């Protein structure tokens, strides 16, 4: 987990509005989450609260956002102060998370891909499981654990690029570069395959794991046309995961 989000917090906040993040990422994640009305939800790696706010708007009874970056949490709290939604935000490390087992649903947008090895991934999965009630669910969107990023196509068309160099192995670094109007910024992820993820989920106490390819919203097709999305959908750099405790 080497990326320091504090100096790029504002740029990252704005990157959430790139079209692919609206029409694929958010559409896929929110579709899997379903109706959160009346549920206690924890948003892990919540950043500046993008999904925390969406979940709250959809009627969640309680929303807690947790992120390692003080800069991200400060941005989230500023937006909470501007339009109060009764969302609580905390600085915290999911690997050492010790919340009450009182949440019905845990969500995360890009958390697991910061684990550099199976031990860190196991610690994350343990932290997630500890905050969920028996029968609770974890839903996440994550960098793909099946795509060989060394040979991935260019995604510059969508406002970002990925780069991986060297041996295709557990813990291989993957650099994501986001191109914004005021300059680019980079985030480093790490590669762990499907079997490692499933092993760590089960060790943490999750009984069922489901993998979901990203989905393109009808609005995305209407705005940009289907051909615009062909490269992304044929070689998706992200994957959704759904786990049941």
Residue, then its C-alpha position, 0 to 999 in steps of 0.5 A: x500500500x505505497x501510494x500516498x493519496x494525500x497530495x493527489x486527493x483532489x485530483x483523485x476526487x475529480x477522476x471519479x467523473x471520468x465517463x468509464x467510472x460513471x458508466x461502468x465502474x459505478x453502474x457495476x458496483x451499485x448494481x451489485x450492491x442493490x437496495x441498501x435501504x435500512x442497512x448498516x453499511x461500511x465503505x472501506x477505502x472510501x476515499x472522499x466519500x463518493x460511494x458513501x454518499x450514493x449509499x446514503x442517498x439510497x436510504x442506508x440506515x447508517x454509513x461509515x466511511x474508512x480510509x487510510x488517507x487523512x487527506x481523503x477523509x478531510x475531503x469527505x468531511x468537508x463535503x459532509x459539512x456542506x451537505x449533512x447526510x449523517x455519514x461518519x468518516x474515520x481514518x483507519x487501516x483495513x488491515x488492522x480494522x477492529x469495528x463492531x460486528x454490526x454491519x450488514x454490508x461492506x463495500x469497497x472501490x479499489x481496496x484489495x489491489x493495494x495488497x502487496x502479497x497474500x499476507x496483506x490480502x489476508x489481513x484485509x479480508x480479516x478486517x472486512x469479515x470482522x465488521x460484518x454480521x453473520x450473513x453479511x455481504x462484501x461487494x467490491x470493484x477491484x483491479x482485475x486479477x485475471x488480466x495480464x497487464x503487461x500485454x493489456x491494450x492502451x486505455x488512453x481513450x478513456x483517460x487512463x493507462x496501465x503499465x506493468x513491467x517484469x515477471x508476471x508473478x504474485x505482487x507484481x506492481x501495476x501502475x495506473x496513470x490518470x490524465x486530468x486537465x491539470x496534469x496526470x497522477x499515478x497510483x500503484x497496485x499489485x497483482x494477486x490472482x483469483x485463487x489467492x483471493x479466494x483462499x484469503x476470503x475463505x480463510x477470513x470466514x467468507x462462505x461464498x465468493x462470486x466474480x462478476x465482469x464489469x457491466x456497461x450502462x445503457x446511458x453509456x451506450x446512448x452517450x458514447x455509442x457501443x463501439x467506444x467501449x469495445x476495448x474496455x469491455x473486451x479487455x476489462x482492467x477491473x472486476x467485481x467481487x461479491x462475498x457472503x459471510 
